[in-house]
Amino acid sequence: MTRYKLTNDGVADLEKGGRIPTDLRNSDWQEYQSWLADDNKPEPMDPPPVLVVDENEEKIKAEIRKVAIASLIAKEGLSADFK
């Protein structure tokens, strides 16, 4: 296991836990830089999540709106035709 891992906002220390600030005065950052200088490589950043688009998304949203409106109308004692 590698000691460090790249993240979308910097470097994580996998042994100590937490993120290492990119501050030249920070001892963790200095230790990381020394580790890199010894030809070590951090784990790569995780790939971004894959966005899955549902073909039926608009149909589902329309049904949710329909149910919400019907529920509101029933609560208020009104009537409406949803065909």
C-alpha positions as a LaTeX table, in Angstrom:
\begin{tabular}{lrrr}
\hline
Residue & $x$ (\AA) & $y$ (\AA) & $z$ (\AA) \\
\hline
Met1 & 0.00 & 0.00 & 0.00 \\
Thr2 & 1.19 & 3.49 & $-0.83$ \\
Arg3 & 1.42 & 6.01 & 1.96 \\
Tyr4 & $-0.10$ & 8.92 & 0.02 \\
Lys5 & $-2.99$ & 9.38 & $-2.37$ \\
Leu6 & $-3.80$ & 12.26 & $-4.69$ \\
Thr7 & $-7.23$ & 13.80 & $-4.15$ \\
Asn8 & $-9.22$ & 16.47 & $-5.96$ \\
Asp9 & $-8.10$ & 19.00 & $-3.34$ \\
Gly10 & $-4.51$ & 17.92 & $-2.66$ \\
Val11 & $-2.81$ & 14.93 & $-1.05$ \\
Ala12 & $-4.13$ & 12.52 & 1.58 \\
Asp13 & $-1.86$ & 10.80 & 4.10 \\
Leu14 & $-3.17$ & 7.23 & 4.25 \\
Glu15 & $-1.13$ & 6.29 & 7.34 \\
Lys16 & $-1.95$ & 9.28 & 9.53 \\
Gly17 & $-5.28$ & 10.04 & 7.93 \\
Gly18 & $-6.33$ & 13.46 & 6.72 \\
Arg19 & $-5.26$ & 15.87 & 4.04 \\
Ile20 & $-1.82$ & 17.45 & 3.81 \\
Pro21 & $-1.88$ & 21.22 & 3.38 \\
Thr22 & 0.33 & 22.52 & 0.58 \\
Asp23 & 2.29 & 24.73 & 2.95 \\
Leu24 & 6.08 & 24.71 & 2.67 \\
Arg25 & 6.34 & 25.21 & 6.46 \\
Asn26 & 4.13 & 22.19 & 7.20 \\
Ser27 & 6.15 & 19.18 & 8.38 \\
Asp28 & 3.73 & 16.72 & 6.73 \\
Trp29 & 4.14 & 18.52 & 3.40 \\
Gln30 & 7.93 & 18.48 & 3.79 \\
Glu31 & 7.82 & 14.74 & 4.59 \\
Tyr32 & 5.64 & 14.12 & 1.52 \\
Gln33 & 8.05 & 16.09 & $-0.70$ \\
Ser34 & 10.99 & 14.06 & 0.66 \\
Trp35 & 9.05 & 10.84 & 0.02 \\
Leu36 & 8.47 & 11.96 & $-3.60$ \\
Ala37 & 12.16 & 12.83 & $-3.98$ \\
Asp38 & 12.98 & 9.20 & $-3.12$ \\
Asp39 & 11.16 & 8.19 & $-6.35$ \\
Asn40 & 7.96 & 7.13 & $-4.60$ \\
Lys41 & 4.63 & 7.59 & $-6.35$ \\
Pro42 & 1.32 & 8.38 & $-4.63$ \\
Glu43 & $-1.84$ & 6.47 & $-5.45$ \\
Pro44 & $-3.68$ & 8.20 & $-8.29$ \\
Met45 & $-6.81$ & 10.21 & $-7.76$ \\
Asp46 & $-10.09$ & 8.27 & $-7.94$ \\
Pro47 & $-11.90$ & 8.76 & $-11.25$ \\
Pro48 & $-14.91$ & 11.06 & $-11.12$ \\
Pro49 & $-18.26$ & 9.32 & $-10.65$ \\
Val50 & $-20.09$ & 8.34 & $-13.80$ \\
Leu51 & $-23.35$ & 10.17 & $-14.31$ \\
Val52 & $-26.05$ & 7.80 & $-15.47$ \\
Val53 & $-28.90$ & 9.45 & $-17.31$ \\
Asp54 & $-32.20$ & 7.63 & $-17.03$ \\
Glu55 & $-34.20$ & 7.64 & $-20.25$ \\
Asn56 & $-37.37$ & 7.78 & $-18.21$ \\
Glu57 & $-36.26$ & 10.66 & $-15.98$ \\
Glu58 & $-38.74$ & 13.16 & $-17.44$ \\
Lys59 & $-41.59$ & 10.64 & $-17.18$ \\
Ile60 & $-40.69$ & 9.95 & $-13.55$ \\
Lys61 & $-40.53$ & 13.68 & $-12.75$ \\
Ala62 & $-43.92$ & 14.22 & $-14.40$ \\
Glu63 & $-45.44$ & 11.40 & $-12.33$ \\
Ile64 & $-43.95$ & 12.85 & $-9.14$ \\
Arg65 & $-45.40$ & 16.28 & $-9.97$ \\
Lys66 & $-48.75$ & 14.70 & $-10.76$ \\
Val67 & $-48.87$ & 12.84 & $-7.43$ \\
Ala68 & $-47.72$ & 15.92 & $-5.51$ \\
Ile69 & $-50.37$ & 18.12 & $-7.13$ \\
Ala70 & $-53.08$ & 15.49 & $-6.61$ \\
Ser71 & $-52.06$ & 15.19 & $-2.96$ \\
Leu72 & $-52.19$ & 18.95 & $-2.47$ \\
Ile73 & $-55.59$ & 19.20 & $-4.18$ \\
Ala74 & $-56.95$ & 16.37 & $-2.00$ \\
Lys75 & $-55.57$ & 18.05 & 1.12 \\
Glu76 & $-57.24$ & 21.34 & 0.19 \\
Gly77 & $-60.51$ & 19.62 & $-0.73$ \\
Leu78 & $-60.40$ & 20.78 & $-4.33$ \\
Ser79 & $-61.06$ & 18.74 & $-7.44$ \\
Ala80 & $-59.11$ & 18.31 & $-10.66$ \\
Asp81 & $-59.01$ & 15.97 & $-13.61$ \\
Phe82 & $-55.56$ & 14.42 & $-14.24$ \\
Lys83 & $-55.88$ & 12.29 & $-17.36$ \\
\hline
\end{tabular}
